[in-house]
Amino acid sequence: MEIIDSHTHVYPDKVAEKAKEHLQKAFSRTMIDLPIVSNLFKHMDKAGISKSVVASVASRPDQVVPINNWLFSLKDTRIIPFAAMHPYFDGYKEELKRIKDNACGIKLQSEFQLFFVDDEKAFPMYEELQKLQIPVLFHCGVELSSPGEVRSSPDRILNVMKKFPELKIIGAHMGGFLMWDEVLEKLAGKNIYFDTSDSLKMKKELLTRLFEKHGFDKIFYGSDFPLEYPKNDVNSIKSLDISQENKQKILSGNIKSFLTL
């Protein structure tokens, strides 16, 4: 059974220790390993994963190009690059053209980038993403270290979907970490893809209802390495009370079709 991880993060070796310290404070969580490529591959091997999306995040607009330069330099067939972008980066049009040629999508993390996903300032970037058919992976839902109004709630994601109906959206954490009742009400069954990262421990009844309403064709397995062990969620999916066909869709079939891999 082929397995593709749709949600991981790694950093250049020279900054990985500093990134780990910073992100553990930001996430209020402990990483399972140093977030570097070689460790990602080690955990992929343990879980039987053939490829992983490496999703890069630029906390500030000036970080977009340098982060992408590094990401594009990796050139490894096991890595599916999702580039960094920032909604307030003035050079987004030119950089998105470069991303179109060198990556499979972008990652936006509103809690770190300090923007509301349905802020009109982000609309020109969404328009260009929609035009170029570049997928966007949104962090969705609560961030434990960010109290207050959720910047990427199901309501706000739905606002973006209504404004940009052809935008290819992946809602991380099954569409809204710790907000799955709202996901069920407002996003499930609509034109949005979910990844499973940090979500398979929700109540079984709620997960079953999400599967029933959303179906199995728009769900990707994702681990959120280095915050979680990839093997754990692979085993969780394999143990679900669903058909082998649907397990295969989640573990690799859906993302292969989505990204035409």
PAZAPA-4460 file (N, C-alpha, C; in steps of 0.05 Angstrom, whole numbers, plus 32768, in hexadecimal, padded with zeros to 4 digits):
% residues 261
    n_x    n_y    n_z   ca_x   ca_y   ca_z    c_x    c_y    c_z   seq   type   mol
   8011   7FE8   8000   8000   8000   8000   8012   8019   8000     1      M     A
   8011   8028   7FEA   8021   8040   7FE9   8017   8055   7FFC     2      E     A
   802A   8064   8008   8024   8079   801C   8032   8093   8015     3      I     A
   8023   80A8   8014   802E   80C3   800F   8025   80D5   8026     4      I     A
   8037   80E2   8033   8032   80F4   8049   802D   8111   803E     5      D     A
   8016   811C   8043   800E   8136   8037   8015   814E   8048     6      S     A
   8023   8149   805F   8027   8160   8071   803F   815C   8083     7      H     A
   8056   8166   807B   806E   8165   808C   807D   8180   808A     8      T     A
   808F   8184   809D   809F   819C   809D   80BC   8195   80A3     9      H     A
   80CF   81A0   8094   80EC   819E   809A   80F9   81B8   8095    10      V     A
   8112   81BB   809F   8121   81D4   809D   813E   81CE   8095    11      Y     A
   814C   81E2   808B   8169   81DE   8085   8177   81D5   809E    12      P     A
   818A   81C3   809B   8199   81B8   80B2   81A5   81CE   80C4    13      D     A
   81AF   81E3   80B7   81BD   81F8   80C7   81AA   8208   80D9    14      K     A
   8190   8208   80D4   817E   8217   80E4   816A   8206   80F3    15      V     A
   816C   81EC   80F0   8158   81D9   80FA   8156   81DA   8119    16      A     A
   816C   81DB   8127   816B   81DC   8144   815D   81F5   814E    17      E     A
   8163   820C   8142   8156   8225   814A   8138   8224   8142    18      K     A
   8132   8219   812B   8116   8217   8122   8107   8205   8136    19      A     A
   8114   81EF   813E   8106   81DC   8151   80FF   81EB   816B    20      K     A
   8112   81F9   8176   810E   8208   818F   80F7   821C   818C    21      E     A
   80F8   822B   8176   80E4   8240   8171   80C8   8233   816E    22      H     A
   80C7   821E   815E   80AD   8213   8157   80A1   8203   816F    23      L     A
   80B1   81F7   8180   80A7   81EA   8197   8099   81FE   81AA    24      Q     A
   80A5   8216   81AB   8098   822B   81BB   807E   8234   81AD    25      K     A
   8080   8238   8193   8069   8242   8184   8052   822E   8184    26      A     A
   8058   8214   8182   8043   81FF   8181   803A   81F6   819D    27      F     A
   804B   81FD   81B1   8047   81F2   81CC   8046   81D4   81CC    28      S     A
   8058   81C8   81BB   805A   81AB   81B8   8077   81A3   81B5    29      R     A
   807D   818A   81BA   8098   8180   81B7   809B   8171   819D    30      T     A
   80AF   8178   818D   80B4   8169   8174   80BF   814E   8179    31      M     A
   80B8   813B   8167   80C2   8120   816B   80DF   811C   8162    32      I     A
   80E9   812F   8152   8104   812D   8147   810C   8148   813C    33      D     A
   8126   814B   8136   8130   8163   8129   8124   8165   810D    34      L     A
   8118   817B   8106   8109   817D   80EC   811C   8182   80D4    35      P     A
   812B   816D   80CC   813C   816E   80B5   8135   8158   80A2    36      I     A
   813E   815A   8089   8137   8147   8074   813E   812B   807B    37      V     A
   8157   8127   8085   815F   810B   808B   814E   80FE   80A0    38      S     A
   8145   810D   80B4   8133   8102   80C8   8117   80FC   80BD    39      N     A
   810E   810E   80AC   80F4   8108   809E   80F6   80EE   808F    40      L     A
   810B   80EA   8080   810E   80D1   8071   810F   80B9   8083    41      F     A
   811C   80BC   809A   811E   80A6   80AE   8102   809E   80B7    42      K     A
   80F2   80B1   80BE   80D7   80AB   80C7   80C5   80A2   80B0    43      H     A
   80C9   80AC   8098   80BB   80A1   8081   80C0   8084   807D    44      M     A
   80DA   807C   807F   80E1   8060   807C   80D4   804F   8091    45      D     A
   80D3   8058   80A9   80C6   8048   80BE   80A8   8044   80B9    46      K     A
   809C   8058   80AC   807F   8056   80A7   8078   804C   808B    47      A     A
   808C   8046   807B   8087   803C   8060   807D   8052   804D    48      G     A
   8085   806A   8051   807B   8081   8041   808E   8086   802A    49      I     A
   8083   8088   8012   8094   808C   7FFA   809B   80A9   7FF4    50      S     A
   8088   80BB   7FFA   808C   80D8   7FF4   807E   80E8   800A    51      K     A
   8089   8100   800E   807D   8112   8021   807C   812F   8016    52      S     A
   8065   813C   801B   8063   8158   8016   8073   8166   802C    53      V     A
   8086   8177   8024   8094   8189   8036   8089   81A4   8033    54      V     A
   807A   81AD   8048   806C   81C7   8047   807C   81DC   8056    55      A     A
   8084   81F1   8047   8094   8206   8053   8083   821E   805A    56      S     A
   808A   822B   8070   807A   8242   807A   808D   825A   807D    57      V     A
   8085   8271   8072   8094   828A   8076   8085   829B   808A    58      A     A
   8091   829F   80A2   8084   82B0   80B6   8082   82CD   80AE    59      S     A
   8096   82D6   809D   8096   82F1   8094   8098   82F2   8076    60      R     A
   808F   8307   8069   8091   8309   804B   80AD   8306   8040    61      P     A
   80C1   8311   804F   80DC   8311   8045   80E9   82F5   8046    62      D     A
   80DC   82E2   8053   80E6   82C7   8054   80DE   82B6   803D    63      Q     A
   80CA   82BF   802D   80BF   82AD   8018   80D4   82A3   8005    64      V     A
   80E2   82B5   7FF8   80F5   82AE   7FE3   810C   829D   7FEE    65      V     A
   811A   82A4   8004   812F   8293   800E   8126   8277   8016    66      P     A
   810F   8275   8022   8105   825B   802A   8100   824A   8011    67      I     A
   80F4   8256   7FFD   80EE   8247   7FE4   8108   8240   7FD5    68      N     A
   811C   8251   7FD6   8135   824A   7FC9   8140   8230   7FD5    69      N     A
   813F   822E   7FEF   8148   8215   7FFD   8137   81FE   7FF5    70      W     A
   811D   8201   7FF7   810A   81EB   7FF1   810E   81E1   7FD5    71      L     A
   8111   81F3   7FC1   8113   81EB   7FA5   812E   81DD   7FA0    72      F     A
   8142   81E2   7FB2   815C   81D6   7FAE   815D   81B9   7FB7    73      S     A
   8149   81AF   7FC5   814A   8194   7FD0   814B   817F   7FBA    74      L     A
   813B   8181   7FA6   813C   816F   7F8E   813D   8152   7F96    75      K     A
   812B   8149   7FA6   812A   812D   7FAE   810F   8122   7FA6    76      D     A
   810E   810B   7F99   80F5   8100   7F8F   80E2   80F8   7FA6    77      T     A
   80EC   80F6   7FBE   80DA   80EF   7FD5   80CC   8107   7FE1    78      R     A
   80D4   811F   7FD7   80C9   8138   7FE2   80B6   8144   7FCE    79      I     A
   809E   814B   7FD7   808A   815B   7FC8   808A   8177   7FD4    80      I     A
   8096   818A   7FC6   8098   81A5   7FD2   807E   81B5   7FD2    81      P     A
   8077   81BF   7FE9   8062   81D4   7FEC   8070   81ED   7FF6    82      F     A
   8070   8201   7FE5   8082   8218   7FEA   8076   822B   7FFF    83      A     A
   8088   823D   8008   8080   8252   801A   8074   8269   800A    84      A     A
   8060   8276   8017   8054   828E   800C   8049   829E   8023    85      M     A
   8047   82B8   8020   803C   82C9   8035   8028   82DC   8028    86      H     A
   8010   82DF   8034   7FFB   82F0   8028   8003   830D   8024    87      P     A
   8017   8316   8033   801F   8332   8031   803A   8336   8022    88      Y     A
   8041   8321   8013   805A   8323   8003   8054   8330   7FE9    89      F     A
   8060   8348   7FE4   805B   8358   7FCC   8061   8349   7FB2    90      D     A
   8076   8338   7FB3   807E   832A   7F9B   8070   8310   7F96    91      G     A
   8058   830D   7FA0   804A   82F3   7F9F   8046   82E9   7F82    92      Y     A
   8040   82FB   7F6F   803A   82F2   7F54   8052   82E5   7F47    93      K     A
   8069   82F1   7F49   8081   82E6   7F3D   808A   82CC   7F4C    94      E     A
   8087   82CC   7F66   808F   82B5   7F75   807C   829D   7F70    95      E     A
   8063   82A3   7F6C   8050   828D   7F66   8056   8281   7F4B    96      L     A
   8060   8291   7F38   8068   8285   7F1E   807F   8272   7F22    97      K     A
   8092   827A   7F34   80A9   8268   7F3A   809F   824F   7F49    98      R     A
   808C   8253   7F5B   8081   823C   7F69   8073   8229   7F56    99      I     A
   8065   8233   7F43   8057   8223   7F30   806B   8210   7F21   100      K     A
   8083   821A   7F1D   8097   820A   7F0E   80A7   81F7   7F20   101      D     A
   80A7   81FC   7F3A   80B9   81EE   7F4C   80AC   81DF   7F64   102      N     A
   8092   81E2   7F67   8085   81D6   7F7E   8069   81CD   7F77   103      A     A
   805C   81C0   7F89   8041   81B5   7F84   802B   81C5   7F92   104      C     A
   8033   81D9   7FA3   801F   81E8   7FB2   802D   81FB   7FC5   105      G     A
   801D   8208   7FD6   8028   821A   7FEB   801B   8213   8005   106      I     A
   8028   821C   801B   801D   8219   8036   8019   8234   8043   107      K     A
   8002   8238   804F   7FFC   8250   805E   7FF5   8248   807B   108      L     A
   8002   8256   808E   7FFD   8250   80AA   7FF5   826B   80B8   109      Q     A
   7FDB   8270   80B9   7FD1   828A   80C0   7FD9   8292   80DD   110      S     A
   7FDB   827F   80EF   7FE2   8285   810A   7FFF   828F   810D   111      E     A
   8011   8285   80FD   802C   828E   80FD   8030   82A7   80EC   112      F     A
   8021   82A8   80D6   8024   82BE   80C3   8012   82D6   80CB   113      Q     A
   8002   82D2   80DF   7FF2   82E8   80EB   7FE0   82F6   80D7   114      L     A
   7FCF   82E5   80CA   7FBB   82F0   80B9   7FA2   82DF   80BA   115      F     A
   7F8B   82EA   80B6   7F72   82DB   80B5   7F6F   82D1   8098   116      F     A
   7F68   82B8   8094   7F69   82AC   807A   7F55   82BA   8067   117      V     A
   7F40   82C6   8072   7F2D   82D4   8061   7F31   82F3   8061   118      D     A
   7F49   82FB   8068   7F50   8318   8066   7F52   831F   8049   119      D     A
   7F45   8335   8041   7F45   833D   8025   7F61   8343   801A   120      E     A
   7F74   8349   802C   7F8F   834D   8023   7F9C   8335   8017   121      K     A
   7F91   831D   801E   7F9B   8304   8012   7F8E   82FD   7FF8   122      A     A
   7F78   830B   7FF1   7F69   8303   7FD9   7F78   8305   7FBF   123      F     A
   7F89   8319   7FBA   7F98   8319   7FA1   7FAA   8300   7F9E   124      P     A
   7FB6   82F7   7FB5   7FC6   82DF   7FB4   7FB5   82C6   7FAD   125      M     A
   7F9D   82C4   7FBA   7F8B   82AE   7FB4   7F83   82AE   7F97   126      Y     A
   7F7D   82C6   7F8D   7F76   82C8   7F71   7F8B   82BD   7F5E   127      E     A
   7FA4   82C3   7F64   7FBA   82B9   7F54   7FBE   829B   7F57   128      E     A
   7FBB   8291   7F70   7FBC   8274   7F75   7FA7   8266   7F65   129      L     A
   7F8F   8271   7F65   7F79   8265   7F57   7F7E   8265   7F39   130      Q     A
   7F89   827B   7F2F   7F8F   827E   7F12   7FA4   826A   7F09   131      K     A
   7FB9   8266   7F1A   7FCF   8254   7F13   7FC9   8237   7F1B   132      L     A
   7FB3   8233   7F29   7FAB   8218   7F32   7FC0   820C   7F45   133      Q     A
   7FCA   821D   7F57   7FDE   8214   7F6B   7FCF   820E   7F85   134      I     A
   7FD0   81F5   7F8F   7FC2   81EE   7FA8   7FCE   81FD   7FC0   135      P     A
   7FBD   8202   7FD3   7FC6   820F   7FEC   7FBE   81FD   8004   136      V     A
   7FD2   81F6   8014   7FCE   81E7   802D   7FCB   81FC   8044   137      L     A
   7FB4   81FE   804F   7FAF   8210   8066   7FB1   8201   8080   138      F     A
   7FC0   820C   8093   7FBB   8203   80AF   7F9E   820B   80B5   139      H     A
   7F8F   81F9   80C0   7F73   81FE   80C6   7F6D   81F8   80E3   140      C     A
   7F5F   820A   80F0   7F56   8206   810B   7F67   8212   8120   141      G     A
   7F64   8208   8138   7F72   8213   8150   7F90   820E   814E   142      V     A
   7F9F   8221   8158   7FBC   821D   815D   7FBF   8220   817B   143      E     A
   7FC9   820B   8189   7FC8   820A   81A6   7FD6   8222   81B3   144      L     A
   7FEB   822C   81A5   7FFA   8242   81B0   7FF0   825E   81A9   145      S     A
   7FD9   825F   819A   7FCE   8278   8191   7FB1   827C   819B   146      S     A
   7FAF   8287   81B4   7F94   828B   81BF   7F86   82A2   81B0   147      P     A
   7F6C   82A2   81B2   7F5D   82B7   81A5   7F4E   82AD   818C   148      G     A
   7F45   82BF   817C   7F35   82B8   8164   7F46   82A8   8151   149      E     A
   7F3A   8292   8147   7F48   8280   8135   7F49   828D   8119   150      V     A
   7F61   8290   810F   7F65   829D   80F5   7F5E   828C   80DD   151      R     A
   7F5C   8272   80E1   7F55   8260   80CB   7F3F   824D   80D3   152      S     A
   7F2A   8258   80DE   7F13   8248   80E7   7F03   823E   80CE   153      S     A
   7EF2   822A   80D2   7EE2   8221   80BB   7ED2   8237   80AE   154      P     A
   7EC7   8249   80BE   7EB8   8260   80B3   7ECA   8270   80A0   155      D     A
   7EE2   8276   80A8   7EF4   8286   8098   7EFE   8277   807F   156      R     A
   7F03   825E   8082   7F0A   824E   806A   7EF3   824D   8056   157      I     A
   7EDB   824B   8061   7EC3   824B   804F   7EC0   8265   8041   158      L     A
   7EC7   827B   804E   7EC6   8295   8040   7ED9   8296   8029   159      N     A
   7EF1   828B   802C   7F04   828A   8016   7EFA   8278   8000   160      V     A
   7EEE   8261   8007   7EE4   824F   7FF3   7ECE   825C   7FE2   161      M     A
   7EBC   826B   7FEF   7EA6   8279   7FE1   7EB1   828E   7FCE   162      K     A
   7EC6   829C   7FD6   7ED1   82B2   7FC6   7EE2   82A7   7FAF   163      K     A
   7EEF   8290   7FB4   7F01   8284   7FA0   7EF9   8266   7F9C   164      F     A
   7EE3   8261   7F8E   7ED9   8246   7F8C   7EEA   8232   7F7D   165      P     A
   7EFD   823C   7F6D   7F0F   822A   7F5F   7F2A   8227   7F6C   166      E     A
   7F2E   8234   7F83   7F48   8232   7F91   7F4A   8215   7F9D   167      L     A
   7F61   8209   7F98   7F66   81EE   7FA2   7F70   81EF   7FBF   168      K     A
   7F5E   81E8   7FD1   7F64   81EB   7FEE   7F67   81D0   7FFC   169      I     A
   7F7C   81CD   800B   7F7F   81B7   801E   7F7D   81C2   803A   170      I     A
   7F6A   81B9   8049   7F66   81C2   8064   7F74   81AF   8077   171      G     A
   7F8B   81B7   8082   7F99   81A5   8094   7F89   819F   80AD   172      A     A
   7F90   8189   80BA   7F84   8181   80D3   7F66   817C   80D0   173      H     A
   7F5F   816E   80BA   7F43   8167   80B4   7F31   8181   80B3   174      M     A
   7F3D   8196   80A9   7F2E   81AF   80A4   7F2C   81C2   80BB   175      G     A
   7F35   81BA   80D3   7F34   81CD   80EA   7F3A   81BF   8104   176      G     A
   7F53   81C0   810C   7F5C   81B3   8125   7F4B   81BC   813D   177      F     A
   7F40   81A8   814B   7F2F   81AC   8162   7F15   81BB   815C   178      L     A
   7F0F   81BE   8142   7EF6   81CC   813A   7EE6   81BA   8127   179      M     A
   7EE7   819F   812C   7EDC   818C   8119   7EBE   818C   8118   180      W     A
   7EB0   8194   812D   7E93   8196   812B   7E8B   81AC   8116   181      D     A
   7E9A   81C2   8116   7E95   81D7   8103   7E9E   81CE   80E7   182      E     A
   7EB3   81BF   80E5   7EBB   81B4   80CB   7EA5   81A3   80BF   183      V     A
   7E9A   8192   80D0   7E84   8180   80C8   7E6C   8191   80BD   184      L     A
   7E66   81A6   80CB   7E4F   81B7   80C3   7E54   81C8   80AB   185      E     A
   7E6D   81D3   80A8   7E71   81E8   8094   7E83   81E1   807D   186      K     A
   7E95   81CD   8080   7EA8   81C7   806B   7EA5   81AB   805F   187      L     A
   7E9D   8198   806F   7E9B   817C   8066   7E88   817A   804E   188      A     A
   7E90   816C   803A   7E80   8168   8022   7E84   817D   800D   189      G     A
   7E94   8192   8013   7E98   81A7   8000   7EB3   81A3   7FF0   190      K     A
   7EB9   81B6   7FDF   7ED0   81B4   7FCD   7EEA   81BB   7FDC   191      N     A
   7EF1   81AB   7FEF   7F09   81AF   7FFF   7F15   8194   8006   192      I     A
   7F2F   8192   8006   7F3D   817A   800E   7F47   817D   802B   193      Y     A
   7F47   8167   803A   7F50   8167   8055   7F69   8155   8058   194      F     A
   7F7C   815D   806A   7F90   8149   8071   7F8B   8140   808E   195      D     A
   7F95   8128   8094   7F8E   811C   80AE   7FA0   8124   80C5   196      T     A
   7FB4   8135   80C0   7FC7   813B   80D5   7FBA   8145   80EF   197      S     A
   7FC3   813A   8105   7FBA   8142   8120   7F9C   813F   8124   198      D     A
   7F90   812D   8115   7F72   812C   8116   7F66   8111   811C   199      S     A
   7F76   80FC   8119   7F6A   80E1   811B   7F63   80D8   8138   200      L     A
   7F6A   80E9   814B   7F64   80E3   8167   7F49   80F0   816F   201      K     A
   7F3B   80FD   815C   7F21   8108   8163   7F0E   80F0   8169   202      M     A
   7EF7   80F7   8175   7EE4   80E2   817C   7EDC   80D2   8163   203      K     A
   7EDB   80B7   8167   7ED6   80A6   8150   7EBB   80AD   8142   204      K     A
   7EA7   80B3   8152   7E8D   80BA   8146   7E8F   80D2   8134   205      E     A
   7E9E   80E6   813D   7EA1   80FF   812D   7EB0   80F9   8113   206      L     A
   7EC6   80EA   8116   7ED6   80E3   80FE   7EC5   80D3   80EA   207      L     A
   7EB4   80C1   80F4   7EA3   80B2   80E2   7E8F   80C4   80D4   208      T     A
   7E84   80D8   80E2   7E72   80EB   80D5   7E7F   80FC   80C0   209      R     A
   7E98   8104   80C6   7EA8   8113   80B2   7EAD   8103   8099   210      L     A
   7EB4   80EA   809D   7EB8   80D8   8086   7E9E   80D5   8076   211      F     A
   7E88   80D1   8084   7E6F   80CD   8076   7E66   80E5   8066   212      E     A
   7E6B   80FD   8071   7E62   8115   8063   7E75   811E   804E   213      K     A
   7E8F   811B   8053   7EA3   8126   8040   7EAB   8111   802B   214      H     A
   7EA8   80F7   8032   7EB1   80E2   8020   7ECE   80DD   8024   215      G     A
   7ED9   80CB   8013   7EF5   80C3   8017   7F07   80CC   8000   216      F     A
   7EFC   80DB   7FED   7F0C   80E2   7FD5   7F1C   80FC   7FD9   217      D     A
   7F17   810B   7FEF   7F24   8125   7FF3   7F32   8126   800E   218      K     A
   7F3D   810F   8016   7F4B   810E   8030   7F67   8102   802B   219      I     A
   7F7C   8110   8036   7F97   8107   8033   7FA3   8100   804E   220      F     A
   7FB3   80EB   804F   7FC3   80E5   8067   7FD8   80FB   806A   221      Y     A
   7FDB   8105   8083   7FF0   8118   8089   7FF9   8114   80A6   222      G     A
   8013   8117   80AB   801E   8111   80C6   8023   812B   80D6   223      S     A
   802A   8141   80C9   8034   8159   80D6   804F   8154   80E4   224      D     A
   805F   8142   80D8   807B   8140   80E2   8088   815B   80E1   225      F     A
   8097   8163   80F5   80A2   8154   810C   8092   8155   8126   226      P     A
   8079   815D   8124   8068   815E   813C   805C   8143   8143   227      L     A
   805A   8131   812F   804F   8117   8133   8060   8101   8125   228      E     A
   805E   80E9   812F   806C   80D2   8121   805B   80CA   8109   229      Y     A
   8067   80CB   80F1   8057   80C3   80D9   804C   80A7   80DC   230      P     A
   805A   8095   80E8   8051   8079   80E9   8037   8076   80FA   231      K     A
   8034   8087   810E   801D   8084   811F   8003   8089   8110   232      N     A
   8002   809E   8100   7FEA   80A4   80F1   7FE5   8091   80DA   233      D     A
   7FFB   8087   80CE   7FF8   8072   80BA   7FEA   805A   80C6   234      V     A
   7FF3   8052   80DE   7FE7   803B   80EB   7FCA   8041   80F3   235      N     A
   7FC4   805A   80FA   7FA9   8062   8101   7F96   805F   80E9   236      S     A
   7FA0   8068   80D2   7F8F   8066   80BA   7F8B   8048   80B2   237      I     A
   7FA1   8039   80B4   7F9E   801C   80AD   7F8B   800E   80C0   238      K     A
   7F87   8018   80D8   7F75   800B   80EB   7F59   8015   80EA   239      S     A
   7F53   8029   80DA   7F38   8034   80D8   7F25   801F   80CD   240      L     A
   7F0C   8021   80D6   7EF7   800E   80CE   7EEB   8018   80B3   241      D     A
   7EFB   8019   809E   7EF3   8021   8084   7EFF   800D   8070   242      I     A
   7EF7   800E   8057   7F00   7FFB   8043   7F1E   7FFF   803D   243      S     A
   7F2B   7FEA   8033   7F46   7FED   802A   7F49   8001   8013   244      Q     A
   7F35   8002   8002   7F35   8016   7FEC   7F36   8032   7FF7   245      E     A
   7F26   8038   800B   7F26   8053   8017   7F40   8059   8027   246      N     A
   7F4B   8045   8033   7F65   8049   8041   7F7A   8050   802C   247      K     A
   7F7A   8042   8015   7F8E   8048   8000   7F8A   8064   7FF5   248      Q     A
   7F71   806D   7FF2   7F6B   8088   7FE9   7F78   809D   7FFC   249      K     A
   7F73   8099   8016   7F7E   80AC   802A   7F9C   80AB   802A   250      I     A
   7FA8   8093   802A   7FC5   8090   802D   7FD5   809A   8015   251      L     A
   7FC9   8099   7FFD   7FD9   80A3   7FE6   7FC8   80A9   7FCD   252      S     A
   7FB2   809A   7FC9   7FA4   809D   7FB0   7F99   80B9   7FAB   253      G     A
   7F8E   80C5   7FBF   7F82   80DF   7FBB   7F96   80F5   7FB5   254      N     A
   7FAC   80F5   7FC4   7FC0   810A   7FBE   7FCE   8106   7FA4   255      I     A
   7FD1   80ED   7F9C   7FDD   80E8   7F81   7FCB   80F3   7F6B   256      K     A
   7FB1   80F0   7F6E   7F9F   80FB   7F5A   7F9E   8119   7F5C   257      S     A
   7F9E   8124   7F74   7F9C   8141   7F78   7FB4   8150   7F6C   258      F     A
   7FCC   8145   7F70   7FE5   8151   7F67   7FEE   8146   7F4D   259      L     A
   7FDF   8133   7F41   7FE7   8124   7F29   8003   811A   7F2B   260      T     A
   8009   810B   7F40   8024   8100   7F44   8027   80E7   7F34   261      L     A
***
